[in-house]
């Protein structure tokens, strides 16, 4: 029978965003902590009685235990049915597919995205709504407000444990629990979107690839689709078994953390194509033989080549990018005569535009790309999109990238992350920048003239909501930009991210080293922000 547990333990000291609540595992293991947040979700999402929920996660440490807690609470709170991924596994994009396909009330996804996993590492939880996308601010604000006042939660007084290891149906206090295949619905949708026959033929004719699943959630998805369905050689998917600690690695698909793939792709034994995805499967990295494709360029190239893909041929209504993402996709949109949008970082902004049929493709510089097929970014989807283009054009990754630059110009672009900075120092840095940008416009800095400087504010064209203080932008008269942001994806301290962009149309200058091409902007950013003196840092933790 449902039992009301009175809670006297203080709850939550972090406001969850659309990416949910992320803390160290030990934080979630505190008495009542996870339960209070789950009850705060249930108390904030409307009339869910008798409705259906999707539940699963990226397989990180504490995933299975958390699922058992949530199932008991869902049953006690009156849900009629829960779809749970086999072994508790669901990639974030697959969860969105299932929410939309099965028309559920929403879903709870257990993940800390690209953050490390293990007993001493990170865990996370978020709620996705009926459209399959992250909860909007009005819901996350309500969850946070509820979490600060909650005094009790409702659960079942039972030691019953649901077996997640077999596809089966269970009954828990009248609630139906279906353990479903984690991969099948997602794989079926990918088959509908892309020309699997063309990709399969390309692979059969000798095309080689390597996909690094980083011991994260996409291993089973990539193995089934790339190896079993498309015919890639066995072993083309590396690190394909999801592990609770991601094999001791950091499941962030960039050249630093996916170093095994990077070393392979820049070696004499390089396959034709390489890719990686992150902890929960919503990010991607694309690498060709001796060439890395920036996420910004990838979005632009997918947009420019959408006619090569059956599901998108003649159907691109617009493209959206987050503000820090390079303006490469803007150049494509201009030439194609479609709308382009610049939004704050956060997938919910894209979701609004997609629900209103304003955009079809969207992307963030932090290795996230997606489309209107779901309401999350989707790592393996981007990989298949690239494979479809390669199969159709019959050219290499490098050829496609270089031809794109010739046609649209090259946006030199890089992000420097300064991780685990003390929060008060990071906040002082951003506060100082907000004061400075008020007076920078028109000034000469080095050889560059500032054409605009602001703290980015966005008015959503769909719901008219206003999002302020989304990042400091400094634009120069030659089209270059420097952007400063605080990242909210970590669990320790703060991450200051600095983005650099320089637009080049001279074909003789399109093959410079990226960091060399951006050197003046890099030096200016440290002077403008006073970062070395405020933080003691002179070098970034990660460069992408």
Residue pairs with C-beta under 8 A, 6 or more apart in sequence:
1 156
1 157
1 173
2 75
2 76
2 77
2 154
2 155
2 156
2 173
3 76
3 154
3 155
3 156
3 157
4 152
4 153
4 154
5 32
5 35
5 152
5 153
5 154
5 155
6 151
6 152
7 32
7 35
7 36
7 150
7 151
7 152
7 153
9 30
9 31
9 32
9 33
9 36
11 32
11 33
11 36
11 37
11 40
11 147
11 148
11 150
12 21
12 33
12 36
12 37
12 144
12 147
12 148
14 21
14 22
14 23
15 140
15 144
16 126
16 140
16 143
16 144
17 140
17 346
17 488
18 126
18 134
18 135
18 136
18 137
18 140
18 346
18 347
18 348
19 113
19 124
19 126
19 134
19 346
19 488
19 489
20 109
20 111
20 124
20 125
20 126
20 127
20 134
21 37
21 124
21 125
21 126
22 112
22 113
22 115
22 122
22 123
22 124
22 489
22 490
22 491
23 122
23 123
23 124
23 491
24 120
24 121
24 122
24 123
24 491
25 61
25 62
25 118
25 119
25 120
25 121
25 122
25 123
26 119
26 120
27 33
27 123
28 34
28 62
28 66
28 123
28 125
29 62
32 153
34 66
34 69
34 125
35 69
35 73
35 153
35 155
36 147
36 150
36 153
37 125
37 143
37 147
38 69
38 70
38 73
38 108
38 125
38 153
39 73
39 77
39 150
39 152
39 153
39 154
40 143
40 144
40 146
40 147
40 150
41 108
41 127
41 143
42 48
42 73
42 74
42 77
43 146
43 150
44 139
44 142
44 143
44 146
45 105
45 106
45 127
45 129
45 135
45 139
48 77
48 78
48 79
48 105
48 106
49 78
49 79
50 78
50 79
50 80
51 79
51 80
51 104
51 105
52 79
52 80
52 81
52 82
52 83
52 102
52 104
52 105
53 74
53 79
53 81
53 82
53 83
53 104
53 105
53 106
53 107
53 108
54 82
54 83
54 90
54 95
54 98
54 99
54 102
54 104
54 106
54 107
54 108
54 128
55 67
55 70
55 71
55 74
55 82
55 83
55 84
55 85
55 90
55 107
55 108
55 110
56 67
56 84
56 85
56 88
56 89
56 90
56 94
56 95
56 107
56 109
56 110
56 182
57 63
57 66
57 67
57 85
57 88
57 89
57 90
57 109
57 110
57 111
57 217
57 280
58 89
58 91
58 92
58 110
58 111
58 112
58 117
58 216
58 217
58 242
58 279
58 280
58 281
59 87
59 88
59 89
59 216
59 217
59 242
59 243
59 244
60 110
60 111
60 112
60 117
60 118
60 121
60 122
60 123
60 244
60 245
60 246
60 279
61 117
61 118
61 119
61 121
61 123
61 244
61 245
62 123
63 88
63 110
63 123
63 244
64 87
64 88
64 164
66 110
66 123
66 125
67 84
67 88
67 110
67 162
67 164
68 161
68 162
69 155
70 108
71 82
71 84
71 162
71 172
71 175
71 177
72 155
72 156
72 158
72 160
72 172
73 153
73 154
73 155
73 156
74 82
74 175
75 156
75 172
75 173
75 174
75 175
76 154
76 155
76 156
76 173
77 154
79 105
79 175
80 175
80 176
81 175
81 176
81 177
81 178
82 175
82 176
82 177
82 178
83 98
83 102
83 104
83 178
83 180
84 162
84 164
84 177
84 178
84 179
84 180
85 94
85 95
85 179
85 180
85 182
86 164
86 165
86 167
86 179
86 180
86 181
86 182
87 164
87 165
87 182
88 110
88 164
89 182
89 217
89 220
89 242
90 98
90 109
90 182
90 217
91 182
91 186
91 217
91 218
91 221
91 280
91 281
91 282
91 380
92 109
92 111
92 113
92 280
92 281
92 282
92 376
92 377
93 186
93 281
93 282
93 370
93 374
93 376
93 377
93 378
93 379
93 380
93 381
94 182
94 183
94 185
94 186
94 221
94 281
95 107
95 109
95 128
95 132
95 376
96 107
96 128
96 132
96 133
96 374
96 375
96 376
96 378
97 132
97 185
97 186
97 189
97 374
98 104
98 107
98 180
98 185
98 186
99 106
99 107
99 128
99 130
99 131
99 132
100 131
100 132
100 374
100 375
101 185
101 189
103 130
104 130
105 130
106 127
106 128
106 129
106 130
106 135
107 127
107 128
107 132
108 125
108 126
108 127
108 128
109 125
109 126
109 127
109 128
109 280
110 123
110 124
110 125
111 124
111 125
111 126
111 217
111 279
111 280
112 121
112 122
112 123
112 124
112 279
112 491
113 124
113 278
113 279
113 280
113 282
113 283
113 489
114 250
114 251
114 252
114 253
114 278
114 279
114 280
114 283
114 489
115 121
115 122
115 124
115 250
115 251
115 252
115 279
115 489
115 490
115 491
116 122
116 245
116 246
116 249
116 250
116 251
117 123
117 244
117 245
117 246
117 251
117 279
118 244
118 245
118 246
118 248
119 245
121 245
122 491
126 134
126 135
127 134
127 135
127 139
127 143
128 134
128 135
128 375
128 376
129 135
129 136
129 139
131 351
131 355
131 375
132 374
132 375
132 376
133 347
133 348
133 351
133 374
133 375
133 376
134 346
134 347
134 348
134 351
134 375
134 376
135 143
135 348
136 348
136 351
136 352
137 348
137 465
156 172
156 173
158 173
160 172
162 170
162 172
162 177
162 179
163 170
163 179
164 179
166 179
167 179
167 180
167 181
168 179
169 176
169 177
169 178
169 179
170 176
170 177
170 179
171 177
182 220
182 221
183 220
183 221
183 224
186 221
186 380
187 221
187 224
187 225
187 229
189 373
190 196
190 225
190 380
190 381
190 384
191 229
192 311
193 309
193 310
193 311
193 312
193 373
193 381
193 384
194 309
194 310
194 311
194 384
194 385
194 387
194 388
195 309
195 310
195 388
195 391
195 392
196 229
196 230
198 388
198 391
198 392
199 230
199 384
199 387
199 388
199 391
200 229
200 230
200 231
201 391
202 387
202 390
202 391
202 394
203 209
203 230
203 231
203 232
204 231
207 272
207 273
207 390
207 391
208 233
208 236
208 271
208 272
208 273
209 226
209 232
209 236
209 271
209 272
209 273
209 274
209 275
209 387
210 236
210 238
210 261
210 264
210 265
210 271
210 273
210 274
210 275
211 218
211 222
211 226
211 236
211 237
211 238
211 274
211 275
211 276
211 277
211 383
212 238
212 239
212 253
212 258
212 260
212 261
212 274
212 275
212 276
212 277
213 219
213 222
213 223
213 237
213 238
213 239
213 240
213 242
213 276
213 277
214 239
214 246
214 247
214 249
214 251
214 253
214 257
214 258
214 276
214 277
214 278
214 279
215 239
215 240
215 241
215 242
215 243
215 246
215 247
215 249
215 251
216 239
216 242
216 246
216 251
216 277
216 278
216 279
216 280
216 281
217 242
217 279
217 280
217 281
218 277
218 281
218 379
218 380
219 237
219 239
219 240
219 241
219 242
220 240
220 242
221 281
221 380
222 237
222 240
222 277
222 380
222 383
223 237
223 240
225 380
225 384
226 232
226 236
226 237
227 233
227 234
227 236
227 237
230 387
236 271
238 260
238 261
239 247
239 249
239 260
246 279
249 257
250 257
251 257
251 278
251 279
252 258
252 278
252 279
252 283
252 367
253 276
253 277
253 278
253 283
253 284
253 285
253 367
253 379
254 285
254 367
254 542
254 544
255 262
255 285
255 292
255 544
256 542
256 543
256 544
258 276
258 285
261 274
261 275
261 276
261 285
261 287
262 287
262 292
264 270
264 271
264 274
265 271
265 274
265 287
265 288
265 289
265 290
265 292
266 290
270 289
270 290
271 289
272 288
272 289
272 390
272 396
272 397
273 287
273 288
273 289
273 386
273 387
273 390
273 397
274 286
274 287
274 288
275 284
275 285
275 286
275 287
275 382
275 383
275 386
276 284
276 285
276 287
277 283
277 284
277 285
277 379
277 380
277 383
278 367
278 379
281 378
281 379
281 380
282 368
282 370
282 376
282 377
282 378
282 379
283 366
283 367
283 368
283 377
283 379
284 295
284 298
284 367
284 368
284 369
284 379
284 380
284 382
284 383
285 292
285 295
285 367
286 292
286 293
286 298
286 382
286 383
286 386
286 397
287 293
287 397
288 396
288 397
288 398
288 401
289 396
289 397
289 398
290 398
291 397
291 398
291 401
293 301
293 397
293 401
294 326
294 365
294 413
295 325
295 363
295 364
295 365
295 366
295 367
295 368
295 369
296 321
296 325
296 326
296 328
296 329
296 363
296 365
296 411
296 413
297 326
297 328
297 401
297 404
297 411
297 413
298 363
298 369
298 382
298 386
299 319
299 321
299 325
299 328
299 329
299 361
299 362
299 363
299 369
300 326
300 328
300 329
300 331
300 332
300 404
300 408
300 411
301 389
301 400
301 401
301 404
302 361
302 363
302 369
302 382
302 385
302 386
302 389
303 316
303 319
303 329
303 332
303 333
303 336
303 361
304 332
304 336
304 404
304 407
304 408
305 389
305 392
305 393
305 400
306 312
306 313
306 315
306 316
306 360
306 361
307 313
307 314
308 388
308 389
308 392
308 393
309 385
309 388
309 389
309 392
311 373
312 360
312 361
312 371
315 360
316 336
316 338
316 360
316 361
317 338
317 339
317 357
317 358
317 359
317 360
318 333
318 338
318 339
318 340
318 341
318 353
318 358
318 359
318 360
319 329
319 332
319 333
319 338
319 339
319 340
319 341
319 359
319 360
319 361
319 362
320 340
320 341
320 342
320 343
320 349
320 350
320 353
320 358
320 359
320 361
320 362
320 363
321 327
321 329
321 330
321 340
321 341
321 342
321 343
321 362
321 363
321 364
321 365
322 342
322 343
322 344
322 345
322 346
322 349
322 363
322 364
322 365
323 342
323 343
323 344
323 345
323 456
323 458
323 470
323 471
323 473
323 483
324 345
324 364
324 365
324 415
324 471
324 483
324 485
324 497
324 499
325 363
325 364
325 365
326 365
326 411
326 413
326 501
327 411
327 479
327 481
327 501
327 503
328 408
328 411
328 413
329 340
329 361
329 363
330 340
330 342
331 408
331 409
331 411
332 408
333 339
333 340
334 340
335 408
339 358
339 359
341 353
341 358
341 359
341 461
342 458
343 349
343 350
343 353
343 458
344 456
344 458
344 467
344 470
344 471
345 364
345 366
345 470
345 471
345 485
347 364
347 368
347 370
347 375
347 376
347 377
349 458
349 460
349 467
350 359
350 362
350 370
350 375
351 375
352 460
352 462
352 463
353 359
353 362
353 461
353 462
354 360
354 362
354 371
354 372
354 375
355 375
355 462
356 461
356 462
357 372
358 461
358 462
359 372
360 371
360 372
361 369
361 370
361 371
361 372
362 369
362 370
362 371
363 369
363 370
363 377
364 377
365 413
365 415
365 499
366 415
367 379
367 544
368 377
369 377
369 378
369 379
369 381
369 382
370 376
370 377
370 378
370 381
370 382
371 378
371 381
373 381
386 397
389 400
390 396
390 397
390 400
393 400
395 403
402 510
405 507
405 510
406 507
406 510
409 503
409 504
409 505
410 503
410 504
410 505
410 510
411 501
411 502
411 503
411 504
412 500
412 501
412 502
412 503
412 504
412 512
412 514
412 517
412 518
413 499
413 500
413 501
413 502
413 514
413 518
414 499
414 500
414 514
414 515
414 518
414 543
414 544
415 497
415 498
415 499
415 500
415 543
415 544
416 497
416 498
416 499
416 500
416 522
416 540
416 542
416 543
417 487
417 495
417 496
417 497
417 540
417 541
417 542
417 543
417 544
418 495
418 496
418 497
418 498
418 531
418 535
418 537
418 540
418 541
419 490
419 493
419 495
419 541
419 542
420 490
420 492
420 493
420 494
420 495
420 541
421 493
421 494
421 495
421 496
421 535
421 537
422 493
422 494
422 535
423 493
423 494
425 534
425 535
426 486
426 493
426 494
426 495
426 496
426 535
427 486
427 494
428 534
429 484
429 496
429 529
429 530
429 531
429 534
429 535
430 472
430 484
430 486
430 496
432 529
432 530
432 534
433 472
433 484
433 528
433 529
434 455
434 469
434 472
436 453
436 528
437 453
437 454
437 455
437 472
437 473
437 474
438 453
440 450
440 453
440 474
440 528
441 450
441 451
441 452
441 453
442 449
442 450
443 449
443 450
444 450
445 476
445 524
445 528
446 520
446 523
446 524
447 520
448 476
448 477
448 478
448 480
448 520
448 524
449 476
449 477
450 474
450 475
450 476
450 477
451 475
451 476
451 477
452 473
452 474
452 475
453 472
453 473
453 474
453 475
454 472
454 473
455 468
455 469
455 470
455 471
455 472
455 473
456 469
456 470
456 471
456 472
456 473
457 466
457 467
457 468
457 469
457 470
458 466
458 467
458 470
459 465
459 466
460 466
460 467
470 485
471 483
471 484
471 485
472 483
472 484
472 485
473 481
473 482
473 483
474 481
474 482
474 483
474 528
475 481
478 502
478 503
479 502
479 503
480 500
480 501
480 502
480 503
480 521
481 499
481 500
481 501
482 498
482 499
482 500
482 501
482 521
482 524
482 525
482 528
483 498
483 499
483 501
484 496
484 497
484 498
484 499
484 525
484 529
485 496
485 497
485 499
486 494
486 495
486 496
486 497
487 494
487 495
487 496
487 497
489 495
496 531
496 535
498 525
498 529
498 531
498 540
500 518
500 521
500 522
500 525
501 518
501 521
502 517
502 518
502 521
504 510
504 517
509 517
515 522
515 543
525 531
526 532
526 538
531 537
532 538
